[in-house]
Amino acid sequence: MKLRFAHASLLAAASAAVLLFSTAAGAAVDEDAAKATAKRNDCFKCHAVDKTKKGPSYKKIADKFKGKADAEEKIIKNITTGPKVKLEDGTEEEHKIIDTKDKAEIKNLIDWILSR
């Protein structure tokens, strides 16, 4: 009886690990699609991956939000509502609103930014 229980527990743990791995693998960022979304929306006019332009670099944005539970929510708000943002030179302007309502496309873009 103990052997069956141990075997069942091992099988359940292995199944959970496979499910967790496949979920994480399925959530991988499509870098090409994210870059295409950013390019189509002129994001690279103000942002670069690793250098400061008119706006902060994506690396700086990722560092700012690292470990914060509300990171995705705050970036979604920035790119979908056009709030006033402070630029690197201290001036303010309205952030451009992204041209898509596709939640998966927006999430992919945000995940790509946060992975820098």
Buried (B, 14 or more C-beta within 10 A) or exposed (E): EEEEEEEEEEEEEEEEEEEEEEEEEEEEBBEEBBBEBBEEBEBEEBBBBEEEEEBBBBBBBBEEBEEEEEBBEBBBEBBBEBEEBEBEEEEEEEBBEBEBEEEEBBBBBBBBBBEE
